[in-house]
Amino acid sequence: HSGEKPYGCSQCGRRFNSTSNLIKHSRIHTGEQPYRCARCGESFRFQQQLLRHQKRHAE
């Protein structure tokens, strides 16, 4: 790993090593929450947050 981070956020300047990480980060600025719980409709910014939430329904 070279540690190179060629992809920069135009909003805050934070840099990332991949476009996918930059896209995930950009949701902080845009407020986008593309992951929605089919059971209750709550939305989340990251898939991992949705998965954690769905486990609560199963309890």
CNS distance restraints for C-alpha pairs under 8 A (distance, minus, plus):
assign (resid   3 and name CA) (resid  17 and name CA) 7.56 0.50 0.50
assign (resid   4 and name CA) (resid  17 and name CA) 6.21 0.50 0.50
assign (resid   5 and name CA) (resid  15 and name CA) 5.54 0.50 0.50
assign (resid   5 and name CA) (resid  16 and name CA) 4.67 0.50 0.50
assign (resid   5 and name CA) (resid  17 and name CA) 4.13 0.50 0.50
assign (resid   5 and name CA) (resid  18 and name CA) 7.41 0.50 0.50
assign (resid   6 and name CA) (resid  15 and name CA) 6.73 0.50 0.50
assign (resid   6 and name CA) (resid  16 and name CA) 6.43 0.50 0.50
assign (resid   6 and name CA) (resid  17 and name CA) 6.05 0.50 0.50
assign (resid   6 and name CA) (resid  18 and name CA) 7.71 0.50 0.50
assign (resid   7 and name CA) (resid  15 and name CA) 5.48 0.50 0.50
assign (resid   7 and name CA) (resid  16 and name CA) 5.08 0.50 0.50
assign (resid   7 and name CA) (resid  17 and name CA) 6.26 0.50 0.50
assign (resid   7 and name CA) (resid  18 and name CA) 6.50 0.50 0.50
assign (resid   7 and name CA) (resid  19 and name CA) 6.42 0.50 0.50
assign (resid   7 and name CA) (resid  22 and name CA) 6.77 0.50 0.50
assign (resid   8 and name CA) (resid  13 and name CA) 5.63 0.50 0.50
assign (resid   8 and name CA) (resid  14 and name CA) 5.69 0.50 0.50
assign (resid   8 and name CA) (resid  15 and name CA) 4.25 0.50 0.50
assign (resid   8 and name CA) (resid  16 and name CA) 6.23 0.50 0.50
assign (resid   8 and name CA) (resid  22 and name CA) 7.22 0.50 0.50
assign (resid   9 and name CA) (resid  13 and name CA) 4.78 0.50 0.50
assign (resid   9 and name CA) (resid  14 and name CA) 5.37 0.50 0.50
assign (resid   9 and name CA) (resid  15 and name CA) 6.22 0.50 0.50
assign (resid   9 and name CA) (resid  22 and name CA) 6.68 0.50 0.50
assign (resid   9 and name CA) (resid  26 and name CA) 7.19 0.50 0.50
assign (resid  11 and name CA) (resid  29 and name CA) 7.40 0.50 0.50
assign (resid  15 and name CA) (resid  22 and name CA) 7.60 0.50 0.50
assign (resid  16 and name CA) (resid  21 and name CA) 6.28 0.50 0.50
assign (resid  16 and name CA) (resid  22 and name CA) 5.90 0.50 0.50
assign (resid  17 and name CA) (resid  21 and name CA) 7.25 0.50 0.50
assign (resid  18 and name CA) (resid  22 and name CA) 6.50 0.50 0.50
assign (resid  19 and name CA) (resid  23 and name CA) 6.11 0.50 0.50
assign (resid  20 and name CA) (resid  24 and name CA) 6.27 0.50 0.50
assign (resid  21 and name CA) (resid  25 and name CA) 6.12 0.50 0.50
assign (resid  22 and name CA) (resid  26 and name CA) 6.09 0.50 0.50
assign (resid  23 and name CA) (resid  27 and name CA) 6.87 0.50 0.50
assign (resid  24 and name CA) (resid  28 and name CA) 7.84 0.50 0.50
assign (resid  24 and name CA) (resid  46 and name CA) 7.47 0.50 0.50
assign (resid  25 and name CA) (resid  29 and name CA) 7.74 0.50 0.50
assign (resid  26 and name CA) (resid  30 and name CA) 6.33 0.50 0.50
assign (resid  27 and name CA) (resid  31 and name CA) 5.31 0.50 0.50
assign (resid  27 and name CA) (resid  32 and name CA) 5.08 0.50 0.50
assign (resid  27 and name CA) (resid  33 and name CA) 7.25 0.50 0.50
assign (resid  27 and name CA) (resid  45 and name CA) 6.61 0.50 0.50
assign (resid  28 and name CA) (resid  32 and name CA) 7.49 0.50 0.50
assign (resid  28 and name CA) (resid  45 and name CA) 7.89 0.50 0.50
assign (resid  31 and name CA) (resid  45 and name CA) 7.62 0.50 0.50
assign (resid  32 and name CA) (resid  45 and name CA) 6.28 0.50 0.50
assign (resid  33 and name CA) (resid  43 and name CA) 5.61 0.50 0.50
assign (resid  33 and name CA) (resid  44 and name CA) 4.71 0.50 0.50
assign (resid  33 and name CA) (resid  45 and name CA) 4.07 0.50 0.50
assign (resid  33 and name CA) (resid  46 and name CA) 7.25 0.50 0.50
assign (resid  34 and name CA) (resid  43 and name CA) 6.79 0.50 0.50
assign (resid  34 and name CA) (resid  44 and name CA) 6.45 0.50 0.50
assign (resid  34 and name CA) (resid  45 and name CA) 6.15 0.50 0.50
assign (resid  34 and name CA) (resid  46 and name CA) 7.65 0.50 0.50
assign (resid  35 and name CA) (resid  43 and name CA) 5.48 0.50 0.50
assign (resid  35 and name CA) (resid  44 and name CA) 5.06 0.50 0.50
assign (resid  35 and name CA) (resid  45 and name CA) 6.41 0.50 0.50
assign (resid  35 and name CA) (resid  46 and name CA) 6.63 0.50 0.50
assign (resid  35 and name CA) (resid  47 and name CA) 6.00 0.50 0.50
assign (resid  35 and name CA) (resid  50 and name CA) 6.41 0.50 0.50
assign (resid  36 and name CA) (resid  41 and name CA) 5.77 0.50 0.50
assign (resid  36 and name CA) (resid  42 and name CA) 5.66 0.50 0.50
assign (resid  36 and name CA) (resid  43 and name CA) 4.21 0.50 0.50
assign (resid  36 and name CA) (resid  44 and name CA) 6.24 0.50 0.50
assign (resid  36 and name CA) (resid  50 and name CA) 7.09 0.50 0.50
assign (resid  37 and name CA) (resid  41 and name CA) 4.87 0.50 0.50
assign (resid  37 and name CA) (resid  42 and name CA) 5.40 0.50 0.50
assign (resid  37 and name CA) (resid  43 and name CA) 6.28 0.50 0.50
assign (resid  37 and name CA) (resid  50 and name CA) 6.68 0.50 0.50
assign (resid  37 and name CA) (resid  54 and name CA) 7.11 0.50 0.50
assign (resid  43 and name CA) (resid  50 and name CA) 7.48 0.50 0.50
assign (resid  44 and name CA) (resid  49 and name CA) 6.20 0.50 0.50
assign (resid  44 and name CA) (resid  50 and name CA) 5.90 0.50 0.50
assign (resid  45 and name CA) (resid  49 and name CA) 7.27 0.50 0.50
assign (resid  46 and name CA) (resid  50 and name CA) 6.78 0.50 0.50
assign (resid  47 and name CA) (resid  51 and name CA) 6.30 0.50 0.50
assign (resid  48 and name CA) (resid  52 and name CA) 6.22 0.50 0.50
assign (resid  49 and name CA) (resid  53 and name CA) 6.17 0.50 0.50
assign (resid  50 and name CA) (resid  54 and name CA) 6.10 0.50 0.50
assign (resid  51 and name CA) (resid  55 and name CA) 6.49 0.50 0.50
assign (resid  52 and name CA) (resid  56 and name CA) 7.02 0.50 0.50
assign (resid  53 and name CA) (resid  57 and name CA) 7.13 0.50 0.50
assign (resid  54 and name CA) (resid  58 and name CA) 6.83 0.50 0.50
assign (resid  55 and name CA) (resid  59 and name CA) 6.66 0.50 0.50
